[in-house]
């Protein structure tokens, strides 16, 4: 999957035929909790499935792991907040679930740099 396509997955899902309702529910949970500590354990507990099942279903549906999706959602949310110009990088890092500003910068540059 291209990075642009992954970004679109985080912003809006329009093809509900190829992605099952169970995965859509998990994706929505991730987007709603992007500012919180999310791990495979917390996501699999929400989904009421084992970590292995969660990972397999996510990869089958989206071609990526749940944690890769979490990172993409966080970085896309950070991008939205950066573009508003209303928040400092430290505030954005906290609002998007990054450990600190350095952690945000690492992923932000990797995602949005040429």
C-alpha positions in Angstrom: 0.0 0.0 0.0 1.2 3.5 -0.7 1.5 6.0 2.1 -1.1 8.2 0.4 -3.6 5.3 0.5 -2.8 4.5 4.1 -3.5 8.2 4.9 -6.9 8.0 3.2 -7.8 4.9 5.3 -7.3 6.9 8.4 -9.4 9.9 7.2 -12.4 8.2 5.6 -13.4 4.7 4.8 -15.7 4.4 1.8 -15.3 0.8 0.7 -17.2 -1.1 3.4 -17.6 -4.1 1.1 -13.9 -5.1 1.2 -13.4 -4.2 4.9 -15.6 -6.0 7.3 -17.7 -4.3 9.9 -15.6 -5.8 12.7 -12.4 -4.2 11.3 -14.3 -0.9 10.7 -15.4 -0.9 14.3 -11.8 -1.4 15.5 -10.5 1.3 13.1 -13.1 3.7 14.5 -12.0 2.8 18.1 -8.4 3.6 17.2 -9.3 6.9 15.6 -11.4 7.9 18.7 -8.6 6.9 21.1 -5.6 8.1 19.1 -4.5 10.3 22.1 -4.5 7.4 24.5 -2.0 4.6 25.0 -2.9 2.0 22.5 -1.3 -1.4 22.3 -2.2 -4.7 20.6 -3.4 -5.9 24.0 -5.8 -2.9 24.5 -7.1 -3.1 20.9 -7.5 -6.9 21.0 -9.3 -6.6 24.4 -11.7 -4.0 22.8 -12.2 -6.3 19.8 -12.7 -9.4 22.0 -10.2 -11.4 20.0 -6.7 -12.7 20.5 -3.7 -10.6 19.4 -2.9 -13.2 16.7 -6.4 -13.0 15.3 -6.4 -9.2 15.4 -3.1 -9.0 13.6 -4.2 -11.6 11.0 -7.6 -9.9 10.3 -6.0 -6.5 10.1 -3.3 -7.6 7.7 -5.9 -9.5 5.6 -8.2 -6.4 5.4 -5.8 -3.5 5.3 -2.4 -5.0 4.5 -0.8 -3.6 7.7 -0.6 -4.4 11.4 -2.9 -2.7 13.9 0.0 -0.8 15.3 1.0 0.5 11.9 -2.6 1.8 11.5 -2.4 3.4 15.0 0.8 5.2 13.9 -0.7 6.4 10.6 -3.8 7.7 12.4 -1.7 9.5 15.0 0.6 11.1 12.3 -2.4 12.2 10.2 -4.1 13.7 13.2 -0.8 15.5 14.1 -0.7 16.9 10.5 -4.2 18.2 10.8 -3.3 20.0 14.1 0.0 21.4 12.7 -1.9 22.9 9.8 -4.3 24.7 12.1 -1.3 26.6 13.7 -3.1 26.6 17.0 -0.9 24.3 19.0 2.7 23.8 19.9 4.5 20.6 18.9 4.5 19.5 22.5 0.7 19.9 22.7 0.2 18.1 19.4 2.4 15.2 20.6 0.3 14.8 23.7 -3.0 15.2 21.8 -1.9 12.5 19.3 -0.6 9.9 21.7 3.1 10.4 21.1 5.5 9.9 24.0 7.2 13.3 23.4 8.0 15.9 20.8 11.0 14.0 19.5 8.9 10.9 19.0 6.4 13.0 17.0 9.1 14.6 15.0 10.6 11.3 14.1 7.4 9.9 12.6 6.3 13.2 11.2 9.5 13.7 9.2 9.5 10.1 8.0 5.9 10.4 6.8 5.8 13.9 5.3 9.4 14.6 4.2 10.5 14.1 0.6 
